[in-house]
Amino acid sequence: MNYYLIYLPFTVLEELQERAYFGKYLSFAGYSWLMRPTLDEYFMELAGIVAKRSTCLRNQVGAIIVRDKRILSTGYNGAPRNLQHCLDIGCVREQNNIPSGTRHELCRAVHAEQNAIIQAALHGVSCENATVYCTHQPCILCAKMLINSKIERVVFGAVYPDTEALEFFEKAGVKVEQVESGVSP
């Protein structure tokens, strides 16, 4: 966290806190330090908000593609366009006891990273030299798509049981960083 020194009377800070204008701040000797999130923390928090749109019963995943501090595209995991969601008809993977991180082809959902890439493509936006922020580590399928989209950096929160994806990123020269996200695996 970065700390920025600001001076506000405590009554003003309390009022702002009550109205949810300030998420976090520290106080000492009449001064207050606003705990401003880093850009990675900021975009990871936004990815968490995007994940709330997910229709997956197992994992709510969000992804944001960013270049030069600008959001290019977002995506969350859910059924393809015009198909019923798992929320409505149940999870095939759950029904067949398929472990997480395996047999991706048996999932009806399009992954968050895939949807973010698709949305960028639909709107004519290149992902080249961008960073993708994901609530969860990308799987091997998403890793291959991100590599071919020329994403240069992947930032994720929760670990996903797929070490091969991380190996692909390393071999392709894509920077990968795990950050604390508050998302449970």
Backbone as a chain_set.jsonl record, in Angstrom:
{"seq": "MNYYLIYLPFTVLEELQERAYFGKYLSFAGYSWLMRPTLDEYFMELAGIVAKRSTCLRNQVGAIIVRDKRILSTGYNGAPRNLQHCLDIGCVREQNNIPSGTRHELCRAVHAEQNAIIQAALHGVSCENATVYCTHQPCILCAKMLINSKIERVVFGAVYPDTEALEFFEKAGVKVEQVESGVSP", "coords": {"N": [[0.832, -1.185, 0.0], [0.456, 2.227, -0.711], [1.078, 5.189, 1.09], [-0.451, 8.246, 1.634], [-0.041, 11.42, 2.776], [-2.462, 13.238, 4.276], [-4.341, 15.911, 5.579], [-7.059, 16.076, 7.517], [-9.756, 17.11, 9.536], [-10.754, 14.97, 12.233], [-13.511, 14.609, 12.491], [-14.464, 15.053, 9.911], [-13.206, 12.946, 8.552], [-14.437, 10.777, 9.84], [-17.069, 11.146, 8.985], [-16.742, 10.815, 6.192], [-15.86, 8.194, 6.185], [-18.137, 6.869, 7.132], [-19.815, 7.305, 4.988], [-18.616, 5.77, 3.143], [-16.608, 6.844, 1.507], [-13.902, 6.765, 1.963], [-11.928, 3.977, 1.98], [-9.835, 2.91, 3.593], [-7.833, 4.206, 6.182], [-5.186, 5.624, 8.106], [-4.573, 7.017, 11.296], [-2.747, 9.435, 13.124], [-1.498, 11.486, 15.577], [-3.151, 13.688, 14.868], [-2.932, 13.755, 12.134], [-3.798, 12.191, 9.051], [-3.378, 9.302, 7.112], [-4.112, 8.386, 3.998], [-4.767, 5.278, 2.71], [-3.955, 4.536, -0.195], [-4.675, 2.419, -2.891], [-2.325, 0.415, -4.776], [-1.815, 0.356, -8.355], [-2.004, -2.293, -9.252], [-3.418, -3.459, -7.089], [-5.781, -1.984, -7.266], [-6.81, -2.675, -9.867], [-7.08, -5.407, -9.467], [-9.06, -5.448, -7.524], [-11.178, -4.438, -9.016], [-11.412, -6.543, -10.854], [-12.432, -8.452, -9.136], [-14.951, -7.374, -8.691], [-16.04, -7.567, -11.258], [-16.156, -10.335, -11.392], [-18.409, -10.912, -9.915], [-20.512, -11.046, -11.641], [-20.471, -13.56, -12.658], [-21.779, -16.765, -13.63], [-21.125, -19.239, -12.815], [-21.19, -22.115, -10.774], [-19.14, -23.109, -9.252], [-16.681, -21.541, -9.225], [-16.324, -18.089, -9.069], [-15.121, -16.069, -11.358], [-13.248, -13.295, -12.467], [-11.919, -11.143, -14.999], [-9.751, -8.614, -16.205], [-8.528, -6.711, -18.833], [-5.837, -4.62, -19.285], [-4.132, -1.745, -20.448], [-1.642, 0.682, -20.334], [-2.762, 1.894, -18.042], [-5.438, 1.88, -18.659], [-8.61, 0.418, -18.969], [-9.224, -2.122, -21.171], [-10.878, -4.249, -21.724], [-13.289, -6.467, -20.22], [-14.141, -9.545, -18.533], [-16.075, -12.35, -17.447], [-16.683, -15.619, -16.044], [-18.977, -17.799, -17.598], [-21.883, -19.252, -19.234], [-21.923, -19.708, -22.838], [-23.129, -17.223, -25.172], [-26.635, -16.974, -25.461], [-27.132, -19.503, -24.397], [-28.262, -21.661, -21.744], [-27.524, -20.874, -18.346], [-25.319, -22.262, -15.858], [-26.257, -21.682, -13.348], [-28.953, -21.942, -13.748], [-29.414, -24.535, -14.761], [-27.739, -26.303, -13.471], [-24.506, -27.749, -12.662], [-22.486, -29.497, -14.8], [-19.968, -30.494, -14.323], [-19.878, -30.731, -11.535], [-21.926, -32.606, -11.176], [-20.759, -34.847, -12.291], [-18.552, -35.25, -10.731], [-16.022, -34.082, -11.423], [-12.748, -33.143, -10.955], [-11.454, -29.892, -10.048], [-9.5, -27.999, -12.328], [-9.088, -29.927, -14.228], [-10.052, -31.657, -17.272], [-11.217, -29.538, -18.899], [-12.762, -29.274, -21.165], [-15.217, -30.299, -20.556], [-16.775, -28.416, -19.397], [-19.388, -26.093, -19.493], [-19.061, -23.415, -19.413], [-17.615, -20.361, -20.614], [-14.424, -19.21, -20.019], [-13.336, -16.517, -17.849], [-11.055, -15.048, -18.704], [-11.009, -15.777, -21.388], [-13.455, -14.699, -22.242], [-12.879, -11.979, -21.856], [-10.865, -11.565, -23.768], [-12.334, -12.195, -26.072], [-14.316, -10.184, -26.003], [-12.693, -7.928, -26.369], [-11.768, -8.458, -28.972], [-14.206, -8.466, -30.415], [-14.789, -5.779, -30.361], [-12.741, -4.666, -31.726], [-10.295, -4.181, -30.408], [-6.948, -4.311, -29.648], [-5.0, -6.579, -27.699], [-2.358, -6.521, -27.343], [0.717, -6.18, -25.633], [-0.503, -5.74, -23.173], [-1.751, -6.008, -19.77], [-3.254, -8.622, -17.963], [-5.598, -8.875, -15.433], [-6.625, -11.177, -13.147], [-8.973, -12.841, -11.085], [-8.395, -15.408, -10.409], [-5.757, -17.78, -10.989], [-4.895, -18.275, -14.377], [-6.023, -21.058, -16.41], [-4.562, -23.75, -18.39], [-5.695, -23.625, -20.976], [-6.604, -20.971, -21.146], [-4.168, -19.719, -20.718], [-2.761, -20.301, -23.09], [-4.332, -18.86, -24.916], [-4.0, -16.243, -23.933], [-1.254, -15.901, -24.277], [-1.078, -16.027, -27.095], [-2.542, -13.778, -27.652], [-0.808, -11.83, -27.184], [-0.512, -10.796, -24.647], [1.388, -9.297, -22.148], [1.77, -9.491, -19.434], [0.592, -11.159, -16.553], [-1.495, -10.936, -13.832], [-2.622, -12.387, -10.931], [-4.941, -13.626, -8.418], [-6.132, -15.917, -6.604], [-4.802, -19.229, -6.431], [-4.821, -21.71, -8.97], [-5.32, -25.14, -9.675], [-3.21, -25.86, -11.777], [-0.346, -26.26, -12.948], [0.927, -26.406, -15.367], [0.085, -24.287, -16.945], [1.444, -22.109, -15.814], [4.041, -22.839, -16.477], [3.94, -22.628, -19.267], [3.544, -19.855, -19.558], [6.001, -18.939, -18.538], [7.847, -20.039, -20.387], [7.03, -18.675, -22.657], [7.726, -16.127, -22.092], [6.04, -14.442, -20.705], [5.281, -12.285, -18.109], [4.442, -13.165, -14.812], [2.53, -12.712, -11.927], [1.538, -13.226, -8.637], [-0.859, -11.812, -6.536], [-2.203, -10.683, -3.423], [-5.611, -11.208, -3.051], [-7.977, -11.62, -1.69], [-9.749, -13.446, -2.577], [-11.148, -16.632, -2.352], [-9.818, -19.872, -3.101]], "CA": [[0.0, 0.0, 0.0], [1.094, 3.537, -0.661], [0.45, 6.056, 2.071], [-0.418, 9.644, 1.253], [-0.324, 12.267, 3.932], [-3.508, 14.245, 4.102], [-4.797, 16.404, 6.87], [-8.48, 16.367, 7.61], [-10.246, 16.945, 10.91], [-11.28, 13.633, 12.452], [-14.957, 14.577, 12.25], [-14.643, 14.918, 8.466], [-12.825, 11.576, 8.222], [-15.49, 9.877, 10.308], [-18.203, 11.317, 8.081], [-16.392, 10.18, 4.925], [-15.818, 6.745, 6.417], [-19.522, 6.419, 7.208], [-20.391, 7.35, 3.649], [-17.804, 4.854, 2.336], [-15.728, 7.534, 0.576], [-12.56, 6.28, 2.227], [-11.905, 2.584, 2.378], [-8.902, 2.672, 4.693], [-6.918, 5.289, 6.495], [-4.512, 5.546, 9.393], [-4.532, 8.316, 11.964], [-1.717, 9.574, 14.15], [-1.156, 12.855, 15.969], [-3.933, 14.679, 14.152], [-2.775, 13.594, 10.697], [-4.347, 10.943, 8.538], [-2.751, 8.781, 5.917], [-5.031, 7.637, 3.163], [-4.103, 4.099, 2.158], [-4.345, 4.466, -1.599], [-4.197, 1.15, -3.45], [-1.47, 0.434, -5.958], [-2.587, 0.059, -9.561], [-2.311, -3.73, -9.249], [-4.5, -3.674, -6.117], [-6.974, -1.345, -7.825], [-7.363, -3.483, -10.951], [-7.505, -6.698, -8.907], [-10.351, -5.225, -6.874], [-12.156, -4.346, -10.098], [-11.618, -7.903, -11.37], [-13.338, -9.089, -8.18], [-16.302, -6.855, -8.943], [-16.466, -8.193, -12.514], [-16.449, -11.745, -11.085], [-19.747, -11.026, -9.325], [-21.454, -11.331, -12.731], [-20.296, -14.951, -13.047], [-22.896, -17.685, -13.416], [-20.537, -20.535, -12.472], [-21.522, -22.553, -9.415], [-17.915, -23.506, -8.557], [-15.74, -20.431, -9.056], [-16.695, -16.826, -9.695], [-13.845, -15.554, -11.845], [-13.293, -12.08, -13.253], [-10.663, -10.765, -15.655], [-9.712, -7.279, -16.808], [-7.342, -6.474, -19.659], [-5.46, -3.217, -19.072], [-2.886, -1.254, -21.044], [-1.403, 2.1, -20.036], [-3.711, 2.289, -16.984], [-6.772, 1.976, -19.244], [-9.293, -0.866, -19.107], [-9.554, -2.418, -22.559], [-11.947, -5.234, -21.801], [-13.537, -7.266, -19.01], [-14.837, -10.81, -18.769], [-16.334, -13.235, -16.308], [-17.002, -16.954, -16.538], [-20.393, -18.108, -17.736], [-22.273, -19.977, -20.443], [-21.869, -18.94, -24.079], [-24.293, -16.418, -25.56], [-27.91, -17.63, -25.78], [-27.259, -20.824, -23.778], [-28.644, -21.591, -20.336], [-26.431, -20.785, -17.382], [-25.236, -23.314, -14.834], [-27.151, -21.262, -12.26], [-30.314, -22.363, -14.09], [-29.552, -25.967, -15.064], [-26.799, -27.108, -12.703], [-23.116, -27.871, -13.126], [-22.144, -30.821, -15.32], [-18.731, -30.934, -13.666], [-20.264, -31.165, -10.184], [-22.745, -33.816, -11.313], [-19.873, -35.958, -12.663], [-17.402, -35.246, -9.807], [-14.789, -33.777, -12.154], [-11.941, -32.238, -10.121], [-11.05, -28.586, -10.57], [-8.21, -27.992, -13.01], [-8.998, -31.023, -15.193], [-11.15, -31.869, -18.227], [-11.831, -28.238, -19.182], [-13.728, -29.387, -22.263], [-16.507, -30.723, -20.031], [-17.408, -27.281, -18.727], [-20.153, -25.304, -20.466], [-18.724, -21.996, -19.272], [-16.466, -19.712, -21.243], [-13.655, -18.654, -18.905], [-13.293, -15.058, -17.745], [-9.985, -14.544, -19.564], [-11.462, -15.986, -22.76], [-14.485, -13.697, -22.512], [-12.232, -10.663, -21.963], [-10.208, -11.537, -25.088], [-13.406, -12.172, -27.074], [-14.913, -8.843, -25.995], [-11.737, -7.012, -27.013], [-11.782, -8.746, -30.412], [-15.49, -8.012, -30.971], [-14.78, -4.318, -30.451], [-11.57, -4.229, -32.485], [-9.277, -3.681, -29.491], [-5.797, -5.197, -29.514], [-4.535, -6.875, -26.336], [-0.898, -6.552, -27.395], [1.464, -5.473, -24.587], [-1.392, -5.418, -22.052], [-1.74, -6.838, -18.561], [-4.56, -9.157, -17.588], [-5.803, -9.054, -13.999], [-7.595, -12.265, -12.964], [-9.192, -13.223, -9.687], [-7.799, -16.738, -10.256], [-4.692, -18.11, -11.938], [-5.445, -18.837, -15.613], [-5.79, -22.462, -16.727], [-3.709, -23.924, -19.562], [-6.399, -23.139, -22.175], [-6.554, -19.499, -21.125], [-2.76, -19.332, -20.867], [-2.428, -20.331, -24.523], [-5.017, -17.738, -25.571], [-3.368, -14.998, -23.488], [0.049, -15.842, -24.939], [-1.293, -15.687, -28.504], [-3.094, -12.421, -27.712], [0.353, -10.979, -26.906], [-0.55, -10.243, -23.292], [2.774, -9.349, -21.67], [1.838, -9.672, -17.988], [-0.59, -11.747, -15.922], [-1.56, -10.742, -12.385], [-3.761, -13.171, -10.464], [-5.132, -13.748, -6.976], [-6.2, -17.293, -6.098], [-4.088, -20.257, -7.189], [-5.649, -22.713, -9.644], [-4.477, -26.346, -9.743], [-2.754, -26.076, -13.144], [1.038, -25.765, -13.014], [1.36, -26.35, -16.764], [-0.173, -22.924, -17.432], [2.553, -21.263, -15.363], [5.208, -23.221, -17.278], [3.747, -22.036, -20.598], [3.814, -18.416, -19.443], [7.443, -18.755, -18.37], [8.505, -20.341, -21.668], [6.632, -17.664, -23.644], [8.233, -14.828, -21.668], [4.972, -13.627, -20.108], [5.502, -12.067, -16.677], [3.316, -13.626, -13.993], [2.652, -12.281, -10.534], [0.383, -13.478, -7.772], [-1.062, -10.784, -5.512], [-3.272, -10.979, -2.482], [-6.863, -10.716, -3.651], [-9.136, -11.828, -0.843], [-10.596, -14.448, -3.226], [-10.811, -17.989, -1.923], [-9.638, -20.765, -4.247]], "C": [[0.875, 1.247, 0.0], [0.354, 4.38, 0.35], [0.619, 7.497, 1.618], [-0.846, 10.477, 2.446], [-1.383, 13.294, 3.552], [-3.915, 14.695, 5.491], [-6.267, 16.766, 6.752], [-8.878, 16.256, 9.069], [-10.891, 15.572, 11.066], [-12.782, 13.548, 12.196], [-15.255, 14.415, 10.757], [-14.306, 13.496, 8.036], [-13.896, 10.584, 8.64], [-16.704, 9.946, 9.398], [-17.939, 10.628, 6.743], [-16.363, 8.662, 5.054], [-17.237, 6.181, 6.45], [-20.17, 6.379, 5.834], [-19.611, 6.491, 2.654], [-16.975, 5.573, 1.272], [-14.288, 7.064, 0.748], [-12.665, 4.832, 2.654], [-11.062, 2.398, 3.623], [-8.083, 3.932, 4.931], [-6.328, 5.041, 7.874], [-4.487, 6.939, 9.987], [-3.446, 8.302, 13.028], [-1.449, 11.055, 14.363], [-1.888, 13.912, 15.136], [-3.798, 14.633, 12.647], [-3.372, 12.258, 10.281], [-3.631, 10.57, 7.256], [-3.771, 7.951, 5.18], [-4.264, 6.478, 2.547], [-4.614, 3.889, 0.733], [-3.825, 3.17, -2.195], [-3.226, 1.373, -4.599], [-2.349, 0.156, -7.175], [-2.943, -1.426, -9.637], [-3.457, -4.037, -8.279], [-5.824, -3.141, -6.646], [-7.615, -2.229, -8.899], [-7.776, -4.877, -10.466], [-8.858, -6.556, -8.204], [-11.464, -5.108, -7.918], [-12.44, -5.716, -10.715], [-12.561, -8.68, -10.444], [-14.773, -8.634, -8.361], [-16.868, -7.466, -10.223], [-16.88, -9.638, -12.26], [-17.848, -11.938, -10.505], [-20.821, -11.287, -10.376], [-21.406, -12.796, -13.169], [-21.546, -15.778, -12.764], [-22.405, -19.096, -13.111], [-20.862, -20.87, -11.018], [-20.277, -22.89, -8.601], [-17.008, -22.323, -8.221], [-16.268, -19.195, -9.767], [-15.391, -16.125, -10.056], [-14.092, -14.301, -12.687], [-11.93, -11.784, -13.838], [-10.824, -9.379, -16.27], [-8.423, -7.167, -17.599], [-7.077, -4.973, -19.643], [-4.163, -2.914, -19.818], [-2.801, 0.242, -20.762], [-2.445, 2.661, -19.067], [-5.142, 2.433, -17.485], [-7.372, 0.57, -19.377], [-9.697, -1.036, -20.565], [-10.779, -3.316, -22.666], [-12.097, -5.931, -20.455], [-14.217, -8.566, -19.409], [-15.045, -11.554, -17.469], [-16.756, -14.582, -16.866], [-18.51, -17.209, -16.513], [-20.66, -18.78, -19.069], [-22.149, -19.091, -21.681], [-23.2, -18.232, -24.362], [-25.469, -17.313, -25.973], [-28.037, -19.074, -25.271], [-27.611, -20.651, -22.305], [-27.411, -21.603, -19.44], [-26.475, -21.947, -16.4], [-26.109, -22.969, -13.628], [-28.565, -21.792, -12.481], [-30.462, -23.873, -14.233], [-28.6, -26.874, -14.284], [-25.448, -27.229, -13.39], [-22.811, -29.312, -13.536], [-20.911, -31.362, -14.608], [-19.002, -31.432, -12.244], [-21.004, -32.497, -10.242], [-21.884, -35.04, -11.615], [-18.605, -36.022, -11.82], [-16.068, -35.036, -10.521], [-13.984, -32.782, -11.327], [-11.589, -30.937, -10.832], [-9.685, -28.699, -11.224], [-8.046, -29.102, -14.035], [-10.198, -30.991, -16.133], [-11.925, -30.592, -18.532], [-12.917, -28.316, -20.262], [-15.118, -29.81, -21.79], [-17.235, -29.632, -19.247], [-18.143, -26.464, -19.772], [-19.794, -23.827, -20.426], [-17.551, -21.595, -20.157], [-15.736, -19.024, -20.102], [-13.578, -17.135, -18.986], [-12.247, -14.46, -18.682], [-10.378, -14.66, -21.038], [-12.505, -14.929, -23.137], [-13.892, -12.292, -22.649], [-11.542, -10.515, -23.321], [-11.26, -11.433, -26.191], [-14.037, -10.785, -27.151], [-13.984, -7.82, -26.646], [-11.776, -7.208, -28.524], [-13.065, -8.246, -31.07], [-15.523, -6.501, -31.195], [-13.528, -3.775, -31.132], [-10.446, -3.677, -31.633], [-8.163, -4.719, -29.363], [-5.413, -5.367, -28.049], [-3.008, -6.855, -26.247], [-0.29, -5.645, -26.328], [0.602, -5.063, -23.392], [-1.127, -6.352, -20.879], [-3.146, -7.355, -18.338], [-4.555, -9.37, -16.076], [-6.919, -10.067, -13.825], [-7.751, -12.575, -11.479], [-8.551, -14.571, -9.382], [-6.697, -16.92, -11.295], [-5.321, -18.701, -13.197], [-5.107, -20.329, -15.768], [-4.917, -22.546, -17.979], [-4.381, -23.419, -20.842], [-6.337, -21.62, -22.256], [-5.12, -19.006, -21.296], [-2.371, -19.284, -22.34], [-3.081, -19.164, -25.258], [-4.377, -16.401, -25.197], [-2.007, -14.814, -24.156], [-0.129, -15.413, -26.396], [-1.927, -14.317, -28.692], [-2.021, -11.369, -27.454], [0.219, -10.201, -25.606], [0.866, -10.361, -22.746], [2.897, -9.635, -20.174], [0.509, -10.211, -17.486], [-0.478, -11.538, -14.421], [-2.798, -11.496, -11.904], [-3.785, -13.242, -8.94], [-5.035, -15.191, -6.518], [-5.47, -18.261, -7.02], [-5.097, -21.248, -7.758], [-4.777, -23.949, -9.836], [-4.054, -26.703, -11.176], [-1.358, -25.489, -13.298], [1.532, -25.646, -14.452], [1.157, -24.953, -17.355], [0.979, -22.001, -17.053], [3.829, -21.568, -16.143], [5.124, -22.617, -18.685], [4.056, -20.541, -20.563], [5.314, -18.16, -19.36], [8.178, -18.959, -19.696], [8.207, -19.285, -22.725], [7.117, -16.267, -23.264], [7.173, -13.886, -21.124], [5.248, -13.516, -18.61], [4.249, -12.471, -15.92], [3.564, -13.22, -12.556], [1.369, -12.615, -9.783], [0.329, -12.371, -6.728], [-2.206, -11.213, -4.618], [-4.568, -10.388, -3.022], [-8.068, -10.836, -2.74], [-10.11, -12.825, -1.438], [-10.18, -15.814, -2.737], [-10.738, -18.895, -3.141], [-10.845, -21.661, -4.492]], "O": [[1.918, 1.286, 0.653], [-0.87, 4.295, 0.456], [1.72, 7.914, 1.26], [-1.898, 10.244, 3.041], [-1.209, 14.098, 2.636], [-3.837, 13.934, 6.455], [-6.653, 17.647, 5.985], [-8.376, 15.38, 9.774], [-11.509, 15.067, 10.128], [-13.271, 12.518, 11.733], [-16.196, 13.715, 10.385], [-15.036, 12.901, 7.243], [-14.227, 9.663, 7.893], [-17.301, 8.919, 9.076], [-18.811, 9.936, 6.218], [-16.786, 7.94, 4.151], [-17.505, 5.133, 5.863], [-20.991, 5.504, 5.558], [-19.913, 6.489, 1.461], [-16.664, 4.983, 0.238], [-13.541, 6.977, -0.227], [-13.405, 4.499, 3.58], [-11.512, 1.799, 4.6], [-7.695, 4.628, 3.993], [-6.908, 4.333, 8.697], [-4.391, 7.928, 9.262], [-3.247, 7.312, 13.732], [-1.2, 11.787, 13.405], [-1.295, 14.919, 14.748], [-4.471, 15.387, 11.944], [-3.437, 11.318, 11.073], [-3.322, 11.424, 6.425], [-4.238, 6.93, 5.683], [-3.22, 6.683, 1.927], [-5.578, 3.16, 0.501], [-2.649, 2.847, -2.027], [-3.291, 2.38, -5.303], [-3.506, -0.238, -7.028], [-4.051, -1.78, -10.038], [-4.367, -4.794, -8.617], [-6.865, -3.778, -6.488], [-8.814, -2.501, -8.851], [-8.72, -5.462, -10.998], [-9.7, -7.45, -8.287], [-12.564, -5.624, -7.718], [-13.583, -6.014, -11.062], [-13.386, -9.467, -10.908], [-15.704, -9.423, -8.202], [-18.039, -7.841, -10.269], [-17.851, -10.116, -12.846], [-18.408, -13.03, -10.601], [-21.927, -11.706, -10.035], [-22.23, -13.22, -13.979], [-22.271, -15.533, -11.799], [-23.188, -20.045, -13.146], [-20.811, -20.004, -10.144], [-20.351, -22.953, -7.374], [-16.619, -22.136, -7.068], [-16.621, -19.257, -10.945], [-14.657, -15.652, -9.188], [-15.013, -14.25, -13.503], [-10.905, -12.129, -13.25], [-11.886, -9.024, -16.782], [-7.348, -7.49, -17.093], [-7.956, -4.165, -19.942], [-3.226, -3.712, -19.82], [-3.776, 0.973, -20.935], [-2.946, 3.77, -19.256], [-5.973, 3.042, -16.811], [-6.705, -0.352, -19.845], [-10.415, -0.208, -21.125], [-11.604, -3.168, -23.568], [-11.162, -5.981, -19.656], [-14.797, -8.67, -20.489], [-14.282, -11.401, -16.515], [-17.144, -14.681, -18.03], [-19.207, -16.883, -15.551], [-19.779, -18.868, -19.924], [-22.257, -17.869, -21.587], [-24.248, -18.615, -23.843], [-25.31, -18.271, -26.729], [-28.954, -19.79, -25.674], [-27.3, -19.628, -21.695], [-26.404, -22.247, -19.734], [-27.527, -22.533, -16.148], [-26.639, -23.861, -12.965], [-29.29, -22.059, -11.523], [-31.497, -24.436, -13.876], [-28.658, -28.095, -14.429], [-25.284, -26.856, -14.551], [-22.872, -30.227, -12.715], [-20.827, -32.557, -14.324], [-18.427, -32.428, -11.805], [-20.736, -33.401, -9.452], [-22.242, -36.155, -11.233], [-17.68, -36.765, -12.15], [-15.097, -35.741, -10.247], [-14.473, -31.693, -11.024], [-11.447, -30.895, -12.054], [-8.812, -29.413, -10.731], [-6.988, -29.219, -14.653], [-11.224, -30.381, -15.833], [-13.152, -30.569, -18.435], [-13.862, -27.527, -20.269], [-16.09, -29.692, -22.536], [-18.192, -29.905, -18.523], [-17.586, -26.168, -20.83], [-20.183, -23.07, -21.314], [-16.633, -22.376, -20.408], [-16.358, -18.327, -19.3], [-13.736, -16.548, -20.056], [-12.518, -13.478, -19.373], [-10.115, -13.759, -21.834], [-12.443, -14.342, -24.217], [-14.357, -11.503, -23.471], [-11.627, -9.46, -23.95], [-11.091, -10.667, -27.139], [-14.268, -10.268, -28.244], [-14.437, -6.949, -27.388], [-11.813, -6.233, -29.275], [-13.022, -7.668, -32.155], [-16.198, -6.01, -32.1], [-13.28, -2.569, -31.118], [-9.712, -2.795, -32.079], [-8.418, -5.87, -29.01], [-5.489, -4.425, -27.26], [-2.439, -7.14, -25.193], [-0.717, -4.506, -26.14], [0.954, -4.126, -22.674], [-0.392, -7.333, -20.983], [-4.118, -6.619, -18.503], [-3.633, -9.964, -15.518], [-8.035, -9.851, -14.298], [-6.781, -12.571, -10.722], [-8.202, -14.85, -8.235], [-6.712, -16.285, -12.35], [-6.203, -19.554, -13.092], [-4.058, -20.794, -15.322], [-4.572, -21.518, -18.563], [-3.713, -22.847, -21.703], [-6.052, -21.057, -23.313], [-4.886, -17.988, -21.946], [-1.725, -18.336, -22.786], [-2.459, -18.547, -26.123], [-4.229, -15.524, -26.048], [-1.65, -13.705, -24.552], [0.588, -14.535, -26.877], [-1.856, -13.751, -29.782], [-2.291, -10.169, -27.499], [0.754, -9.101, -25.466], [1.485, -11.419, -22.868], [3.976, -9.978, -19.69], [-0.558, -9.785, -17.928], [0.519, -11.92, -13.808], [-3.898, -11.272, -12.41], [-2.793, -12.959, -8.269], [-3.972, -15.64, -6.09], [-5.518, -18.124, -8.242], [-6.093, -21.581, -7.116], [-3.591, -23.812, -10.136], [-4.485, -27.719, -11.72], [-1.207, -24.347, -13.731], [2.451, -24.876, -14.73], [1.96, -24.494, -18.167], [1.438, -21.204, -17.871], [4.61, -20.664, -16.438], [6.127, -22.15, -19.224], [4.751, -20.026, -21.439], [5.836, -17.27, -20.031], [9.025, -18.151, -20.078], [9.038, -19.026, -23.595], [6.939, -15.323, -24.033], [7.376, -12.673, -21.084], [5.427, -14.524, -17.927], [3.133, -12.159, -16.335], [4.67, -13.368, -12.035], [0.265, -12.321, -10.241], [1.34, -12.033, -6.112], [-3.063, -12.005, -5.01], [-4.619, -9.218, -3.402], [-9.093, -10.205, -2.999], [-11.187, -13.042, -0.882], [-8.991, -16.129, -2.708], [-11.491, -18.721, -4.099], [-10.838, -22.465, -5.424]]}, "num_chains": 1, "name": "protein.A"}
